[in-house]
Amino acid sequence: MNTDVVVIGGGAVGLCTALMAARQNLRVVLVEAHEPKAWQKEQPDLRVVALALDNQAMLETLGVWQKLKVMHVRAYSAMQVFDEIEPAPLCFQAADSGRDYLGHIIENTALTEVLWQAVVAEKNITLHCPDKLEALQSGPDFVHVVLRSGTEIQARLAIGADGAASKVRELLAIETDLHDYGQKGIVAFVETERFHANTAWQRFLSTGPLAFLPFSDTVCSIVWSLPNTQADTLLAQTPEAFCQALDSAFAGTLGKTSLISERAAFPLKRQLASRMRQGRVLLLGDAAHSVHPLAGQGVNLGLRDVRALQKAFEKALVTGGDPIGMRQLDVWARQCYSDNAMAALVFENINRVFSNDSMALGLMRGRLLGLANRISPLKAQMIRLATGL
Ligand SMILES: Cc1cc2nc3c(=O)[nH]c(=O)nc-3n(C[C@H](O)[C@H](O)[C@H](O)COP(=O)(O)OP(=O)(O)OC[C@H]3O[C@@H](n4cnc5c(N)ncnc54)[C@H](O)[C@@H]3O)c2cc1C
């Protein structure tokens, strides 16, 4: 089978890439190992995304945001960052930058479901699911892909969006810089005694950051990063004991909490591929970069790779060039690589400074929070980082 683009992996990033490329009139083949888990209103997905405004705009142009909006999305209009030592929080209000909100909390299954439906309905996309990548060879003009089913595909461009354990990356022998934080992120839904005020809260503790994200009027999604042994102990505790520890870690900011879902945990790693392009193959999303979940930026970074690729395609088409030309793909890869490496570094250093019980760092972060709160241009820059605008 011949095509313009073959996308391996149909998570949020791969689905979005396939849709974006198809809308540029490219013929696309999408290979995905499993159909996405269905979104269930009564049993929300523990994995949530704080979708930034720039990525919302891309989903709007692809026509999927309109469908997502009527499922379950919760706008947040403020962010509050505080820590164990500095009581005065760093506050961002959407109104400070003339907006109604800073982003939306959405479930990963809701996002993949609307993208999947759009992909299935798209005439320029041929779907191979369930199927898996088995072999891949990148030549000067084409990439040759073999699937587990025996199907062979010849494409002018291959995209690896197959997650942190990427087979595409492995087959190309692209090395990664891997750092295991020795931590887990516990995720769950809790009911809070006090209203969350449509605010995304982040408290830095010496053990790691704890986030409360508004989900419905009375419910927050929590992401609590902790050293492995402490996380395992908390996961084994009764819901009551877990919530007692949670209330203490969050300094009772939203009153008493009660657990209303299962708890899940995922290992925290920073993994950066040494490059995002090799010949006619690109790596996008977690296949290229996994970061600390501290700022809820995992999916956002991946969607920004897609948006940058969309711009590269469009630029080539406007000038009458080939959207899959090597020159602009090289520019795309270098730009995205440096943006992602910078983001990973920033998240890691924030985590290092704020999740540390050294006295000197404790004093420094108190000053940093106070300073950032008072200096308007610095605050405006931080809002731009959070919203992507
Ligand atoms: C519990 C949890 C909570 C998280 N919370 C947050 C959060 O709050 N905010 C945030 O931004 N990020 C969060 N993340 C991270 C975020 O989910 C990832 O950054 C994001 O899912 C990456 O998307 P992706 O499409 O690149 O990869 P994935 O979502 O991993 O998708 C990869 C896809 O490729 C498919 N695949 C793999 N191998 C093959 C193959 N050989 N052939 C065909 N298909 C293949 C898989 O089936 C999968 O569908 C969380 C992650 C977890 C696990």
The ligand as an ORCA input file, in Angstrom:
! r2SCAN-3c Opt
* xyz 0 1
  C      -1.966      8.073     34.876
  C      -1.397      9.178     34.006
  C      -1.724     10.493     34.312
  C      -1.235     11.518     33.508
  N      -1.583     12.788     33.827
  C      -1.203     13.794     32.994
  C      -1.629     15.151     33.231
  O      -2.274     15.470     34.241
  N      -1.301     16.092     32.312
  C      -0.567     15.777     31.184
  O      -0.352     16.652     30.331
  N      -0.092     14.543     30.986
  C      -0.398     13.534     31.840
  N       0.060     12.270     31.622
  C       0.942     12.038     30.469
  C       0.148     11.976     29.206
  O      -0.907     11.043     29.349
  C       1.061     11.633     28.034
  O       2.008     12.677     27.910
  C       0.250     11.510     26.742
  O      -0.712     10.469     26.827
  C       1.169     11.236     25.559
  O       0.382     11.059     24.399
  P       0.950     10.250     23.181
  O      -0.175     10.211     22.183
  O       2.267     10.818     22.781
  O       1.257      8.789     23.731
  P       0.260      7.677     24.297
  O      -0.934      8.289     24.937
  O       1.113      6.783     25.140
  O      -0.236      6.893     22.984
  C       0.606      6.010     22.279
  C      -0.268      5.087     21.437
  O       0.555      4.269     20.612
  C       0.044      2.946     20.582
  N       1.173      2.044     20.268
  C       2.259      1.774     21.026
  N       3.095      0.933     20.385
  C       2.526      0.670     19.177
  C       2.911     -0.135     18.054
  N       4.063     -0.822     18.038
  N       2.097     -0.177     16.982
  C       0.928      0.527     16.967
  N       0.515      1.305     18.009
  C       1.298      1.377     19.104
  C      -0.552      2.737     21.960
  O      -1.558      1.737     21.936
  C      -1.111      4.132     22.275
  O      -2.469      4.258     21.887
  C      -0.366     11.225     32.411
  C      -0.019      9.907     32.128
  C      -0.519      8.882     32.916
  C      -0.115      7.451     32.604
*
